[in-house]
Amino acid sequence: MFKDLGIKGRVLLLTLLPTSLLALVLGGYFTWVQLSGLQAQLLQRGEMLAEHLAPLAAPALERQDQDLLERIAQQALEHPDVRAVTFLAAERTQLAHAGPSMLNASPDSQTGISLLSGQDATRFLLPVYDQHLAISGKMDGARNTGLLGWVELELSHQGTLLIGYRSLFTSLLLIIGGLAVTALLALRMSRSINEPLREIKAGVAQLKDGNLETRLPPLGSHEMDELASGINRMAEALQNAQEELQHSIEQATEDVRQNLETIEIQNIELDFARKEALEASRIKSEFLANMSHEIRTPLNGILGFTNLLQKSELSPRQQDYLATIEKSADSLLGIINEVLDFSKIEAGKLVLESIPFNLRDLLQDTLTILAPAAHEKQLELVSLIYRDTPLALRGDPQRLKQVLTNLVSNAIKFTREGTIVMRAMVEDETTDSTQLRISVMDTGIGLSDEELRALFQAFSQADNSLNRQAGGTGLGLVISKRLIEQMGGEIGVDSTPGEGSEFWISLTLPKARDDAEDLPRAPLLGRHVAVLESHELARQALAHQLEDCGLEVESFANLGQLFEAVIRQQQSEHPLSLAVLGITAGQLSPEALGQHIWELDRLGCKALVLCPTTELGLFHESLPDAYIQLQAKPPCTRKLHRAMVELVCPQRPVSEPVPLSDTRKPKILCVDDNPANLLLVQTLLDDLGALVKAVDSGYAAIDAIQEDNFDLVLMDVQMPGMDGREATEAIRQWESEQGRSATPIVALTAHALANEKRALLQSGLDDYLTKPINERQLAQIVLKWTGLNLRTPPTGKVAPPPSASIQPKVLDTEEGLRLAAGKADLAADMLSMLLAGLPGDRQAIRQARDTGERTTLIERVHRLHGATRYCGVPQLRTACQRSETLLKQDDPEAQRALDELDSAIERLTEAVAQST
């Protein structure tokens, strides 16, 4: 509060406050002293008056002359402040009274005078003795001690209070007058200070506004004059500095003007150079697009006709030639894809997805895909995912998988023997996100410091000799680095020549909703499992996976120790009821393995065998149920969990043991409402050696599952009546009610947006496959989910679609033949079925469009899209795909796309009519 006061307020406060306090203290003290003196005088006067009345009233009291006492009392009232007078007899009876009644009670007294004070009056009581007669001259000598009566006297305080109030009022007037004089003097003093300060403030404000010629006059006091003189000197210095600054600004402005002229000339030159660079970039992009199309077009023919030629009768040498052609074409296609990816990243046109995914599944799928290449070189693949690592994340799983695939592929390529380990751990974690570190460590050739510096540069590899040996463009790591950086992470490498390398990525990803049914632990919780694995890291990873499934793990170095432990704990509270054996054909022959499996089963211990992918066929004959008991290394946690549950609680009827071979036929159920798609998938699977049952609706699929056992179900998603999701949910519910293990169900559909994959997997489907499919994709998906090898499919691959800048053909018979796996009769049948249903599909699309039934419209367009996937009608297929995408996104351009679809149907009808 004191800080907020100005100089005037502070002067007044410092002068008036002490003066006021002193005046109040002194005035109060002297007033109190005066009032005390007046009170003492009043009491003294009352005692004296009572002493005077006693001799006067003594004769009358002796005679009890009431008249005389009345007169004496009346005369006593004439004294100042006397309020009432009373004469009492010796026995305290009233003889005479003058004035109003007494206010105070009578005081107690025996011999001397006594008094009793109240708020308004003081009452005195004095006894009258015979001696008071002597004072009046009317007493004889014989009596001098007898009590004659009493004199009561009451004095009022009003006079004394009035005098006290007058004194107090006078003191207050004097105090107020003194304070007023003091305030006037203080105001005068503050004005003598404020006025110069106000002038100084005004002068400083003028200087602040830029009026540097302002000067302060003399202010009337020595101190203020010194302050004004200092401000004037400061203003003069500022004025001189401003003049110098103005001169410098003018000089700098002239220099800037000259520089701007120079910069303007340079900008014109840079603009010309920029336009030339943009034109060069445009030419480069057009060149890449044109070259991509020009190279892919003949590659499409090479791959397609190579695939067809491999199905004909050829000599072994011709088969070798075709395999070389196909491998060279695949390598060329991979190089083109890498160059185009690199160009897309450089142009900043690469868009990343943000969808939920499971980190463990992504890492294990990556190793599963690359396992055959590693096992051919007898390398050990191991994945270690630390237990505190969150699994449900959001990001772009395909691009992350692309990066990890490149790192693992490089590790396999440059490692001759040893182990390749992929680790995932947490570096930092918050409530909403986690920072991951994923590393790929190998025991390969390693890298020197010079090679490390050039490693992430485009079109470079470790060294020229390795480049010639391993091949490749040297773009894989560059693309991986750009992808990780676009995701907000970093990539690096630690390497020692001759010992190996460790490539790592550090990436922060948001968390997704946890999958509560990731690995149900109830069937396996608390059970003991024996693990046999000679490789230390592989054994550690396998134990980690089994512990995640809820099992108690015991590891053993050899089969002898394992058998001893199984026998020893057979009758214990926690027997070893499960065993996981990681073996190779070099460690244990198939015949010996079969014998050991039989012995373990006799001891009540169910066994699961893990072997390299290259040796799956060798061990099929040795196992009573290879579907359950045989898996490839490195094991996938989900498949491992499913197999362990099946071993513990067999929920499907097991057929009689039959000799199994590498050519065992898997039993597959195909579900699709489109006859052409159903025919193609059935034909491809038949050619691969599978036992196929085909149904055309979700209801029929449920009936088929309830009637028979299948190794795998290929389920179309969008079907009339009951779609693929509803059918899958019904199948899962029936399996749960019947206590049967879940049959793998793979979604098979023509088109889906990025966010639909998660919805498909959440509805109970195990995997996702996008049309068009070929024999290799079918063989891989069957091997992944059943563990059974189909007949080796042709290795030809379908070439990517031509560039978007080229108008698709209305009718392409070569493409139809290629999509039908080289079968001309199958291609003709599928095209005929498409054309037969085209008028009905066109009418249904028009009707749904007119009535505004969006769901029906999407279903009809999707069905037509699926039918075009296996026919040589690229223009109609493109129109269907664009219409379905825009309809699902509720895009306003969907109506125009539907118009284009109708026109494409019309053009196809005309083209077929002209060709016939």
N, C-alpha and C positions, 0 to 999 in steps of 0.2 A: 504493500500500500504506500509506504514512504517513497518507494522508487518511482511511483506514478505521479508524484507531486512535482510541480514546477518550482522555479526559484522563489516566486512570490509566495506560494503555499508553504514552502519550507521556512522562509523567513518568518511568516506569520505563526507557523507552528512552533518554531524555536523561541519566539518571543512571548507568545500568549500562554503556551502550556506551562512553563515554569512559574510565570507570574500568577496565573490563575490558581495553580496548586498552592503557592505560598499564601496568596490572599485568602483562599478558602481555609487553609489550616489556621492562620493567625486569627481571622475573623471568628471562626468557630471556637477557638480557644478562649478568646477574650469574651465572647458572648456567654460561653459556659461559666467562666469565672464570675461575670456580672450576675447571672441568674443564681448562681450558688450564694453570692453575697446577699442578694435580695431575699432569698429564702431564709438565710440565717438571721437577717434583720427582722423578718416577719416573725420568726419563732421567738426571738428575744423580746420583741415588742409585746407578743402575747403573754409571755411569762411576767413581764413587768406590769402589764395591765391587770393580770390576775392577782399579783402581789398587792397592787394598789386597791383593788376592790375588796380584798379580804378584811383590812382594818375598818373600811367604811361600812361593810355589811355586818361586822361582828356584833355590834349592839342590837341591830335589827334581828339577826339570827338568834341572839340570846333571848330576845323577847318574842321572836317569831312574828315580827311585824311585817306582814306581807305587803302592806301599802308602801312602806318605806323601801322594802326590797324591790318593788316594782319600779319605783321612781329611780332607784340607783341603777337598775338594769336598763331603763330607758335612756338614762344619761350615758351609760357605757356604750350604747349603740352608736352614739355620735362620734366615737373615735373611728379613725380610718380602718378599713378592712374588718371591723367587728361585725359579725353576721348575726350572732345570737348570744344571749347571756341568760344563765339559769342559776337560781339559788336553791340549794337543797338542804333539807334538815339533816341532822346527824344520821338518821336512819335512811337516808337517800330518798326521801319523799320531796317532791317539788313544792317549794314555797312561793317562788316568783319566777317568771320567764318573760323575756322580751326578744322579739325577732322571730323569724321562721323556725321551724323545727330543725334540730341538729341533723346534719348529713351523716356524720360518722358515729360509730358506737362509742359508748362511754368508756374511757380508759380505766384500768384498774390502778388504784392508789391507796395507800394506807397512811403514809405520814407526809410525804412531800408532794410537790407538783408533778403531775404526769400529763402526757399528751399523746394523741393519736392522729396521724396525718393521713389524709385521703387524697384523691385526685383533685378535688375542688376546694377542700378546706382542711384546717387543723383544729382539733378539739382539745382544750386544756381543762384539767380538773385539779383543784387546789383545796385541801381541807382547811377549815377555819377553826382555830383553837382559842382558848381563853386568853392566851398571850396577845392576840390581836386586839383585845379590849384594852390592854395596857397601852398599846400604841395609840388608840383613840382616846385614852384618858378616862375610861369609865370602868375600870376594873379595880376591885379591892385586892389586897395583897394575899388573901387566903386561897385564891383560885388562879391557877396559871397553867394547867395542863388539860383541861377538859375540851372535848370536841364539840364545837357549836354547830357546825354544818359544813356545807360544801359550796364552792364557787365553780361553776362551769362556764367556759368561754370558748366560742368557735370563731376563728378568723378565716375569712375568704381569701383564696389565692388569686382572684381575678385581677386585682390591682398589680400584684407582683408579676403575673404573666403578661399583663398589658405593657408594663415597663420593659419586660424582657423582649417582647415582640417589637416594640419600638426600637430598642437597641439593635436587635437583629436586622430589622429593616434598614436602619441607618448604616449598619456595617455593609449590607448588600449593595446599597446605593454607592457607598464609597468604593467597594470592590469593582462594581460595574463601571463606575466612572474611571477608575484607574486602568481597567482593562481597555476601555475605549480609547483613552489617551495612548496607551501602549500600542493598540492596533493601528492607530493613525500614524504613530511614529514608524511602526514596522512597514506599513504600506508605503510610506514616504521612502524608506530605505530600500524596499524591494523595487520601487519604481526607478530609483536611481541606478539599480543594477539591471533591470529588465530592459529599459529603453536602449542602453548601449548594445545589449545582447540582441535586441530586435533589429537594430541597424546592422549589426554584424551578420545576422541571419539573412537579412535581405541582400546584403552585399555578396555573401557566399552563394545565394540562390542566383544572383545575376551572373556570377562567375560560372556556376554550373550550367546555365543556359547558353554559355558561350560569349557573354559580354565581358571579355577579358580587360576592357578598358575601364571597368568599374574600380573606384578607389573609395576607401572609407575616410570620413572626416575625423578630427579629434573628438573624443567621446567624453572628456571632462574629468577623467581620473587617470592616474599614472599607469595603473595596471591595464586598464582598457585601451589606453593610447598605445602601449607596447604591443597588445594583441592586434590592434588595427594596423599598426605599422608592419607587423609580421605578415598579415594577410595581404597587405598592399604589395610587399616584396614578392610574395608567392604569386599574386596575380600578374605582376610584371614578368616573372620568370616564365609563367605559363604562356603569356602572350608572345614572348620571344620564341618559346619552343613551338608554339603553333605556327608562327611565321616560318620557322625552319622546316616544320613538318609539311606545311603546304607547299613549300618549294620542293621538298623531296617527292611529294605525291605527284606534282606536276611533271617532275623529271621521270618518275616511275611510269606514269601514264603514257608518256611519250614512248618509253621503252616497250611497254606492253602493246601499244598500238603497232609498233614495228614488228613485235613478235607475233601478234595476231595475223598480220598480213602474211608473215612467213608460214604460220600454222595453217592458214586458210589454203595456201598453195599446196602444202603437204597433204591436207585433208582431201583436196581434189585428186591428188596423185594416189592417196590411199584408197579413195572410193573407186577409182579405176582399177586398182589392184584387187580390191575386195570383190568387185564384180567379176574380174577375171578368175579369182579363186572360186567363187560360187559357181561360175560357169564350168570350171574344171571339175568341181565336186559333182555338179549335175551330170556332166558327161561321164564321170567315173561311176555314179550310181546307175545311170542308164546302161553303161557298159556291163556292170556286174549283173544287172537284171537280164539284159539280153544274152550275156554269156551263160548265165544260169539256165535260161530257157533253152539256149542252143545246145548246151552240154547235156542237160537233163533229157531232152527229147531223144537223141540217139541212145543215151543210157537206158531210157525206158524200153526202147526196142531191144537193146542188147540183153538186158536182164530178163525181159519177157520171153524172148525167143530162146534164150539159154535155158530158162525154166521148162519151156515146152520141149526143147530138144533133149533134155535130160530124161524125159519120160519115154523116149523112144528107145528102140533097140540099138545099143552102142557097144563098141568094144571097150575094154578097160582103158586103152590109151586115149580114145576119144572122150571117155568120162573124165580122165585127168585133164585133157585140154579144156573141156567145158568148165571144170572146177576152177582152173586157173583163170579163165575168162571171167567167170562169175566173181571170184575173189578180187581180181583187178578192178572190175566195174564197181564192186562194193567199196573198195578203197577210194576210187575216184569220187564216188558219191559222198563218202565221208569227208573228203577234202573240200568238196564244193560246199557242203553244209557248214563246215568250220569257217570257210572264207565268208560265207553269207552271214553267219552269226557275228563274226568279227566286224563286218561292214555295218550290220544293224546296230551293234553296240556303239561303234564310232559315230554313227549318225544320231545317237540318242533316241532311237525309236523303239528300244526294247522296253516293254511294259511288264512289270512283275505282278504276280497275283498275291493275294493275302487271304488264304483259306486255311482252315484247321487241318492238321496232320499229326500223325504219331511218329515221334522221332525214332523210336526203337524199330518200328516197322520199316521206316525209310532206310535206315542204316543196314538192316539185315537184308532187305530186298536188294540193295546195291551189291552186297557181297554175294547173294544168291545168284544174281545175273552173271557175275564175273567169276564165280567159283569154277566152272569148267576150264576156263583158260588157266587159272592158277593150278588146278589139280593136274592138268596136262604136264606142267613143269614140276609137279610134286611139291608145290608150295603149300604152306599151312595158312589159312585165312582165319582170323580171330577178330571178334568184335567185343569190346569191353565198354559197357555203359554203366557209369557209376550210379549207385543206388539213389543218390540225392538229386539226380538229374530229372527235371520235369519232362514228361513225355508228350503231353498235349500242348502243342504250340500252334502258332499261326504264321504263315509265310507263303513262299512259293516252293512247294516240295519238289516240283519237276526240275526247277533250275538248281536247287540245292543238290538234288540227286545227280544232275548233270555234272556239277563240280566234283562231287565225291567219286562219281564213276570215272572221271578223268584222272583224279589223283590215284585211285586204286589201280586203274589200268596202267598208268605210268609205273607204279610200283611193281606190278606183275611183269611188265615189259622189261624193266631193268634189273630184275632180281633173278638170279640163276638158281639159288637154293636158299632155304631158310623160311622165314615167317613174315607175314604182312599183318599188322595189327591196326585196327581202327578203334580209337578211343573217343568217348564223349564224356565231358565233365562240365561242371558249373564253375564259372569264374566269379560271377556276381549274380545276385538274385534280389528282386523286389516283389511286391505284391502282384504287380501286373505284368512283369517281364522278367526275362532271365538272359544272362550273357553266357553263351556256350563256347566251349573250346573243343573242336573236333579235329583229331590228328590222325594221320595215316603214316605209320612207321614201317620201314622195310629193312631188310638186311642185304640190300643190293650193292651196286658199285660205288655209291656215294658221289659227292660233287665237291670240286675244289672251289676256292674263293672266286676265281675268275669265272667259272661256270655259274656260280650263284648270282653274280652281278648281271649276267646276260640271260638268266633263266626266264624272267617274266617279260622279255622283249619279244615282239612279234617275229615269227618265222625263224626262231632259233631254238636249238635243243642243247643237250649237254655238250656234245662235241660232234664233229663231222662224221667220225667213224660210227658212232652210235646212231647218228641220223641216217646213215646209209643202211645200218643193220636193222634198225627198228622201223624206219619209215615215219611218215607223218609230216604235217606242215609246220609244226612248232607253234601252233595257235592255241592248243588246248589250255595251257596254263595262263596264257594272256586272257582268253575268254573267261576262264575261271576267276582270275583276279578282277576283271571288270564286273563280273556278276556279283561277287562278294562285296566289292566296294559299292555297287549300286544298292545292295541290301543294307548298307551301313556298317559293314564289318571290314575285316582285314585278313590277309592271307600271307603266310610266310613259310620259311623252310630253315631247318637246322640240319647240317649234313657234315659227315666226316668221310673223306675219300677212303674207299676200301671197306668201310664198316656199315654204311647205309645212310638213309635220309629219313627225316621226319617232316612231312608237310602238315601244316596246321592252319585252321581258320578260326577266327574269333568273331562271333556274330551275336547280336542282341535281337531276340525275337519276343513278341508279346505272347502271353500265355492264352491258351484256349480253354474252353470248358472241359474239366476232367471227364474222361470216359469211365463211368462207374463200373461198367462191365468189361473192363480191359482184360483182366485175367481172373475169372472167378476161382477162388482158392479153396472153396469148401470141399470138393471131392478129394483133394490131395493134401489138405492141411494136416500137418503132424506126421505124415508117413515118412519112412526112412528109405532113402535111395542110395544105391552103391554106384559110384562113378569110376569107370576105367578109361583113362586117357593118358597116353604116354607123353604128349606135349604139355608142358607145364602151363603156358598161357591159355591154351585151349581148354585144359582141365579147369583152370580158374574161371574162365568165361562160362563154361558149361555149368559149373557149380553155382555161379551167380544166377544163371537163367533158371535153374531148378529151384533155387531158394525163392526166386520171384514167384514161382508157381505154388509156394507154400510147403515145399518138401524139406526134410532134414537130410543133409548131404554127408556122405562118408566117401572119401577118395581112397583108391588103392593103386599100387604100382603095377601089379600083375594079376592074372586070372587066379593063380593059386591063392593069394591072399584074399581075393574077393570070395572065392568058394569057402574058404575057412571061416570068414566072417558071416557068410550067409548061414552055414551050418551051425556055427556057435550061437547065433542070435535067433535061430529058427523057433525056439520055444520061449523066447524072452517076451517081455511086454511090448517091445518095439522091434519086431523082426524087419529084416531087409526084404521088403516085398517087391521092390523095383530095382532094376539095374539098367544103367545106360552105358553102353560099350562103344567107345570110339576106337575103331580099328581100321587097318588097311589089309589088302590081300597079302602084302609082304609080311605082316605081323602074324596073321592067322588065316589059314586056308578056309574056303567056304565049307568044306566037309567038317573040319574041326569046329568051326563056329556053330554049325547046326547041332553037333553033338553037345557042345557046351550050353546052347540055348535049351536043348531038351532036358539036360541035367538041372539047370536053374529052374525051369518050369516044374520039374518034379519036386524041387525043394520049396515050391511056393513063391518063387521070385520071377516076376515077369520081366522080360528083357527087351530093350530097345537098342537097335544097332545104328550107329552113325558111321558112314564111310564116305570117301571121296565120290564126287559125281561120276568120275570115270569108271568106278567099280560097282555101281549100283546093280548092273546086270549080273555080276559074278555072284552076289550074295542072295539074289532072289530065290534060287532053288533051295537055299539052306534054311529059310525061315518059314514057319507054318503059316504066318499071315503077314506077308511083306507090306501090305497096305498100311498096317498099323506099326509093325516092328522095324521098319527100315526107313531111314531118312538120310538125306545128303548133308555133308558138312559144308559150311558151318550151319548149325541148326537154327531155324527160325523159332522164336519163343512161342508164337501162337501155335504153330504146327506141333512143336514139342509138347506144349500144354495139352493140346487136343489128343495127341497120341497117348500121353501118360494117363489122362482121364479114361480113355478107351481101354487101356490095359487094366486099370484099377476097377472100373465099373463097365464091363462090356455091355453096351446097351443095344447093339444090333446083332441079329442072329449071324453067327459065324458059320460059314459053309464048311463042309468037310475038307480037311487038308488035301490039297491037290498039288502036284508038282508044278511049281511056277518057273517060268523062264523069262528071259528078257523081252519076249514078245507077248506077254500076257495082255489080253484085250480089256481095257477099262470099259465099264458100262456107263454110258452118258445119256442123259435126258435133255433133249433140245425142245425149247418152248418158243414159238414165234407165230404170230397171227398172219404173217405174210408168207404165202406158199413159196414164192421164189426164194426168199431168204432161208426158209426152212429146208428147201430142197438143196440149196448150195451148202449149208453147214452140214447137213446129213451126208452129202456126197463127199465133202472134204474129209470128214471124220471116218467114213467108210473106207476111203482110199488110204487113210493113215492106219487102219486096222482096228478101229474102235467098234464096240457094239453100241449102236445108236437106236434110241427110241424117240420119235418125233411126235409132238402134240401141238395143237394150234390155239390153246387158250389156257388161262390160269386155272380154271376149274379142272380141265383135263390133266394139268400138271400135278394138282393135288391128288387126284385119283391115282395117277401113275406112281407117285411117291408112296402112297398107302398100300399099293399092290405089290411093289417090287423094290429092291435095293439098288441104288445107283451110286457110282463113285463120284459123279460130278453132274451138276445141272447148269445148262446154259439158258439163261432166262431173259427173254425180251422184256423191256421195261413198259412200253406203252402198248396196251392191248385192249380191245373192247371188252366190256363186261367186268372182268377182274384184271387189273394191270399187274405188272411184275412185282411191284412193291407189296400189294395186297396179297398176291399169291405167296410171296416169300414169307410174309408175316403169318399167314395161315399154316404154311408148312412148318415154320419154327414152333408155332403153338402146338401143332399135332405131335411133333417130335418130342417136345417137352412133356406132353401128357402121356405119351407112350414110353417115356424113358429111353428114347433112342438118341444116339449121338447125332450131332448136326451134320447134314450132308452139305458139302461145299456148293454154294450157289454163286455163279458169276453173272453179273449183269451184261447183257449183250444188246446194244441199242445203236441206232444210226447216228444220233446227235445229242449232245448234252452240253449245257453251259458249265463253266468252271465250278460254280457253287452247287451244282446238282450232284457231284460225285460224293460229297460228304453226306447228303441226304440219302443217297442210295446205300451207302455203307451203314448208316444208322438204322435203316429199315430191316437189317438182317442179312443183306447181301455181303459176300466175302470179298469180292473183287469186281473189277470194272474193265470191260473190253469194248472199244469203240469200233463200229463198222467203218470201212470194210475190213474183214479179217482174212488172213491167209493161212496156209497150212502150218507155217512155222509158229505163228502166234497161237494157234490152237494146240500144237504140240507142247509149247512152253507152258501154257496155262494148265494143261492136263498134268504135265510133270510137276508143276508147282503145287497143285492141290491134291493130287492123288499119289504122287511118287512113282507113277507108272510111265514107262517109256513107250511112246507110240513108234510106229515105223518111222525111220528117219525121213523127215519131210524134205522136199526140194528146197534148196537154199535161195532160190530166186526171190527177190523182193520187188514189191510194187513201187514203181518210180513215183516220186512226188508229183502232184498235179502241176500242170503247166502254169506259167506266169499269169497273174491276173490281168495283165495287159492284153493277152490273147483271148479272143472270143471263143468260148467252148463250142465244140461241135454239137449239132442237134442229135446226130446218130453216129456213134463211133464203134464199128464192128470189131476193130482190133482191141479196143479197151474191153468190150464185152467178153471177147474170147479170153483175155488175160485175167479178168475178174472171175471167170468160170474155171480157172486153173487149167486152161488150155483145152477144155472139153467143148467142142463146137456144138454138140447136141444139147448139152446143159445150158450153154449160152442162149441157144435158140429157144429152149423151153422157158427160161426165165424172162426173156424179152416178150415172148408170147403171153405169158401170164401177166406181165406188167401192162401190155397193151389191152388185154382182155378186161382188166379191172380199171383201166384209165377213165372210160366214160363215167362209171359209177363214182369213182373218186372225185372227178371233176364236178359232178352234180352235187355230191355231198359237201364239197368245199364251198361251192356257191351258195347252197342252202344255209349252211352254218354261218356264212358271212352275211347273208341277208337278214337272218334272225338274230345276229349278234351273239351267238353262243360261242364264246371265246374258247372254252375248254374243249368243246367238240371240234372246233376249227383246228386247234393245235394238234389234237389227236389224229385228225384226218390228214393234216399236212405231214405229221411225223410218220404216219403209216406209209404214205406215198414216198416220203424221203427214204425210208428203209427199203422199199421195193426198188428204188433207183440205184441203191448202193452196189448192186451186183449186176447191173445192166450197163451197156455202153451208151448211156444217155447223159453225157456230162452237163449239157445245158440245163436240162430239167432238174438234174441233181443239184446243181448250183442254185437254181431258183428255189428249190425246196428248202435247202439249207438256210438261205438268207431269209426266207419267209418264216421258218420255224424260229430262228434266232430272234428276229424282230418281234414276233408274236410273244415269245416268252419274256422279252424285255419290255413289252407293252410300249413299243416305239411307234410314234406317229407314222413313220415310213413303212409300217407293216402293210398298209393298204396298197401302197404303190408296189411293194414286193409281191403281193397277191395278184395284182394285175399282171406283173411280169411272169408269175407262175402260170397263170391262165394262158398267156401268150405262148409260153414254152410248151405247154401241153398241145396247143393248136399247131405249133410248128412241128412237133414230133409226130403228130397224127398225119400231117401233110407229107413229111419226109418218108414215113413208112409207106404211105399210099403210093408215092412216086417210085420208091425202090421196088415195089411189087408190081 
